[in-house]
Amino acid sequence: MRGSYEIYNELDYSLPIKLSVGEFDYDLPRKVEFGIKSFLMKNDFSKNCLSYPSDHSDFSQKLVHQIKILISFIHQLKILLTAGSTESLRIIFDTFLNESKSVFFPIPSYSNALNLIKTKTLEIRREVCLNYQDIKDYLLQDSYSLVYLSSPNNPLGYILSDNQIRELSVSFPQTIFVIDSCYLEYDESFSNFNLFDCENVVIVRTFSKAFGLAGLRIGYMYSNFETIQKLKNFRDPHLPTELAKYSALLALKI
């Protein structure tokens, strides 16, 4: 079986819908499209090109504010903007993994996350998991430095509730739980209120899927203050771009 990225990069691959990467298959909403075009036409666009992006820019502050509204944010958690969820995962693995660390990775799941983990450690246990109970049963068998979970899972579709994530966090306090939530828009019941004091949980989200901004590379992750401070040390401070932040703002305001 060939990897999704091998197929994706074929020059003669003609199918318009690439199910393996979950790209948005519709046109951008007009408000977003026209807003981006207007941004590119403005006189200050040159300034945005000449200057490095900043966490303290007006677009950064406004986007973080809108994200807080989107996810019913609570003040104990902190948000870190990134250049997409894959970049978020790289930052997390760079922060918490080395060759002595062990990882549990349920399969099937996001293959590129596994590839990123392999650059840090080969102590990886991969097991087929079809639901929450499968995951918990395996975690009870051994201890791990980090556990990667995708919810809703792609391709199986099972969902880990906020209560289940909290249960894992409390049951295994020495383990970092990375929750890849690229498709969280499909889980309307999820709440961050059950996770506000879970210091070993990092939630990763993106604007690539439901918002259709995969080409602009914009995402974010959130966790407690101490964890986000650690993650900042491994992040490029000049990403994402101001154009990406502005586009995400437009998408959130539709």
C-alpha positions as CSV (number, residue, x, y, z in Angstrom):
1,M,0.0,0.0,0.0
2,R,1.4,3.4,-0.9
3,G,1.4,6.4,1.4
4,S,-1.1,9.2,0.9
5,Y,1.6,11.7,0.2
6,E,3.1,9.5,-2.5
7,I,-0.2,9.5,-4.3
8,Y,-0.9,13.2,-3.6
9,N,2.3,14.3,-5.3
10,E,1.8,12.4,-8.5
11,L,1.7,14.8,-11.4
12,D,-0.7,12.8,-13.4
13,Y,-3.0,12.0,-10.5
14,S,-6.3,13.4,-11.9
15,L,-9.0,12.7,-9.3
16,P,-10.1,16.1,-8.0
17,I,-11.0,15.0,-4.5
18,K,-8.2,13.7,-2.3
19,L,-9.9,11.8,0.5
20,S,-6.6,11.0,2.2
21,V,-5.9,14.6,3.1
22,G,-9.4,15.9,3.8
23,E,-9.2,19.0,1.7
24,F,-12.1,21.4,1.5
25,D,-13.9,20.6,-1.8
26,Y,-15.9,23.8,-2.2
27,D,-15.1,27.3,-3.2
28,L,-14.1,29.7,-0.4
29,P,-17.0,31.7,1.0
30,R,-17.2,35.0,-1.0
31,K,-16.6,37.0,2.2
32,V,-13.3,35.2,2.8
33,E,-12.2,35.3,-0.9
34,F,-13.0,39.0,-1.3
35,G,-11.5,39.8,2.0
36,I,-8.2,38.2,1.1
37,K,-8.2,39.9,-2.3
38,S,-8.8,43.3,-0.6
39,F,-6.0,42.6,1.9
40,L,-3.6,41.9,-1.0
41,M,-4.6,45.2,-2.7
42,K,-4.2,47.4,0.3
43,N,-1.3,49.8,0.5
44,D,0.0,48.3,3.8
45,F,0.3,44.8,2.1
46,S,3.9,45.8,1.3
47,K,4.6,46.4,5.0
48,N,3.2,43.0,5.8
49,C,5.6,41.5,3.2
50,L,8.7,43.4,4.4
51,S,8.1,42.8,8.2
52,Y,8.4,39.6,10.1
53,P,5.0,38.4,11.5
54,S,4.6,38.9,15.3
55,D,2.6,37.3,18.1
56,H,1.8,40.8,19.2
57,S,0.4,42.0,15.9
58,D,-3.2,43.3,15.7
59,F,-4.2,40.3,13.6
60,S,-2.6,37.9,16.2
61,Q,-4.5,39.4,19.1
62,K,-7.8,39.5,17.2
63,L,-7.5,36.0,16.0
64,V,-6.7,34.6,19.5
65,H,-9.8,36.5,20.7
66,Q,-12.0,35.0,18.0
67,I,-10.6,31.5,18.7
68,K,-11.5,31.9,22.4
69,I,-15.1,32.7,21.4
70,L,-15.1,29.7,19.0
71,I,-14.0,27.1,21.6
72,S,-15.8,28.6,24.6
73,F,-12.4,29.3,26.1
74,I,-11.5,29.4,29.8
75,H,-8.7,31.5,31.2
76,Q,-6.7,28.7,32.6
77,L,-5.8,27.6,29.1
78,K,-3.5,29.4,26.7
79,I,-3.5,29.5,22.9
80,L,-0.5,29.2,20.6
81,L,-0.9,30.0,16.9
82,T,1.0,27.8,14.5
83,A,1.5,27.3,10.8
84,G,-1.0,24.4,10.6
85,S,-1.6,21.3,12.7
86,T,1.4,19.4,11.3
87,E,3.6,22.2,12.6
88,S,1.9,22.0,15.9
89,L,2.7,18.3,16.1
90,R,6.3,18.9,15.2
91,I,6.6,21.5,18.0
92,I,5.1,19.1,20.5
93,F,7.3,16.2,19.6
94,D,10.4,18.4,19.5
95,T,9.5,19.6,23.0
96,F,8.6,16.3,24.7
97,L,10.4,13.5,22.9
98,N,13.9,12.2,22.6
99,E,15.4,8.8,21.9
100,S,14.8,7.6,25.5
101,K,11.0,8.5,25.4
102,S,8.3,6.0,24.6
103,V,5.1,6.7,22.6
104,F,1.8,4.9,22.2
105,F,0.3,5.4,18.7
106,P,-3.1,3.9,17.9
107,I,-3.6,2.8,14.4
108,P,-5.0,3.6,11.9
109,S,-4.4,7.3,12.3
110,Y,-2.5,10.3,10.8
111,S,0.6,8.7,9.2
112,N,2.5,12.0,9.0
113,A,2.3,12.3,12.8
114,L,4.0,8.9,13.1
115,N,6.7,10.0,10.7
116,L,7.4,13.0,12.8
117,I,7.6,10.9,16.0
118,K,10.1,8.6,14.3
119,T,12.5,11.5,13.9
120,K,12.6,11.7,17.7
121,T,12.3,8.2,19.0
122,L,11.9,4.6,17.9
123,E,10.3,3.5,21.1
124,I,6.8,3.5,19.5
125,R,4.1,1.0,20.3
126,R,1.5,0.8,17.5
127,E,-1.7,-1.1,18.1
128,V,-5.1,-1.2,16.3
129,C,-7.6,0.6,18.3
130,L,-11.3,0.8,17.4
131,N,-12.6,2.8,20.4
132,Y,-11.8,4.5,23.7
133,Q,-11.8,1.2,25.6
134,D,-9.1,-0.3,23.3
135,I,-6.9,2.7,23.9
136,K,-7.3,2.6,27.7
137,D,-6.7,-1.2,27.9
138,Y,-3.4,-0.8,26.1
139,L,-2.3,2.1,28.3
140,L,-2.9,0.0,31.4
141,Q,-0.4,-2.5,30.1
142,D,2.7,-0.2,30.2
143,S,3.8,3.4,30.8
144,Y,4.4,5.9,28.1
145,S,6.0,9.3,27.9
146,L,3.5,10.5,25.2
147,V,0.3,9.3,23.7
148,Y,-1.0,10.6,20.3
149,L,-4.7,10.4,19.8
150,S,-6.9,11.8,17.0
151,S,-10.5,12.6,17.7
152,P,-12.6,12.4,15.7
153,N,-10.4,9.7,14.3
154,N,-9.5,9.6,10.7
155,P,-10.4,7.2,9.0
156,L,-12.5,5.3,11.6
157,G,-14.5,8.2,12.9
158,Y,-14.6,7.3,16.6
159,I,-14.7,10.2,19.0
160,L,-13.1,10.6,22.4
161,S,-15.4,12.7,24.6
162,D,-13.9,15.4,26.9
163,N,-14.8,13.2,29.9
164,Q,-12.8,10.3,28.4
165,I,-9.8,12.6,27.7
166,R,-10.0,13.8,31.3
167,E,-10.2,10.3,32.6
168,L,-7.0,9.4,30.7
169,S,-5.3,12.5,31.9
170,V,-6.1,11.8,35.5
171,S,-5.3,8.1,35.3
172,F,-1.9,8.6,33.7
173,P,-0.6,11.9,35.1
174,Q,3.0,11.4,33.9
175,T,2.0,11.0,30.3
176,I,1.6,13.8,27.8
177,F,-1.7,13.3,25.8
178,V,-1.7,15.0,22.3
179,I,-5.2,15.2,21.0
180,D,-5.2,15.9,17.2
181,S,-8.6,17.5,16.7
182,C,-8.5,18.5,13.1
183,Y,-12.1,17.3,12.6
184,L,-13.5,18.5,16.0
185,E,-16.2,20.5,14.2
186,Y,-17.9,17.1,13.8
187,D,-18.2,16.7,17.6
188,E,-20.7,19.3,18.8
189,S,-20.7,17.9,22.3
190,F,-17.0,18.6,23.1
191,S,-16.3,21.0,25.9
192,N,-13.0,22.4,27.2
193,F,-14.5,23.0,30.6
194,N,-13.7,19.4,31.6
195,L,-10.0,19.9,30.6
196,F,-9.1,23.3,32.2
197,D,-6.9,21.7,34.9
198,C,-5.5,18.8,32.8
199,E,-1.9,19.9,32.7
200,N,-0.8,16.9,30.6
201,V,-3.2,17.5,27.7
202,V,-2.5,19.5,24.5
203,I,-5.3,20.0,22.0
204,V,-4.3,20.6,18.3
205,R,-6.7,22.3,15.9
206,T,-6.5,23.6,12.3
207,F,-8.2,25.9,9.8
208,S,-7.3,23.5,7.0
209,K,-10.3,21.2,7.0
210,A,-13.7,22.8,7.9
211,F,-12.5,26.3,7.1
212,G,-10.8,25.5,3.8
213,L,-7.5,27.2,4.4
214,A,-5.1,24.3,3.9
215,G,-3.0,26.3,1.5
216,L,-2.4,29.1,3.9
217,R,-1.0,26.9,6.8
218,I,-2.8,28.2,9.9
219,G,-3.7,26.4,13.0
220,Y,-3.4,26.5,16.8
221,M,-3.0,24.5,19.9
222,Y,-4.0,25.1,23.5
223,S,-3.0,23.8,26.9
224,N,-2.1,25.1,30.4
225,F,0.3,28.1,30.7
226,E,3.4,26.1,31.7
227,T,3.0,23.7,28.7
228,I,2.5,26.5,26.2
229,Q,5.6,28.2,27.5
230,K,7.7,25.1,26.9
231,L,6.2,24.7,23.4
232,K,7.1,28.3,22.5
233,N,10.8,27.5,22.8
234,F,10.5,25.1,19.8
235,R,8.3,27.3,17.6
236,D,9.3,29.6,14.8
237,P,8.2,33.0,16.3
238,H,7.6,34.4,12.8
239,L,4.9,31.9,11.8
240,P,2.1,31.9,10.8
241,T,2.0,34.8,8.3
242,E,-0.1,37.9,8.7
243,L,-2.1,36.9,5.6
244,A,-2.9,33.5,7.1
245,K,-4.0,35.1,10.4
246,Y,-6.2,37.6,8.6
247,S,-7.8,34.9,6.4
248,A,-8.5,32.8,9.5
249,L,-10.2,35.9,11.1
250,L,-12.4,36.2,8.0
251,A,-13.3,32.6,8.1
252,L,-14.3,32.8,11.8
253,K,-16.5,35.8,11.3
254,I,-18.7,34.3,8.6
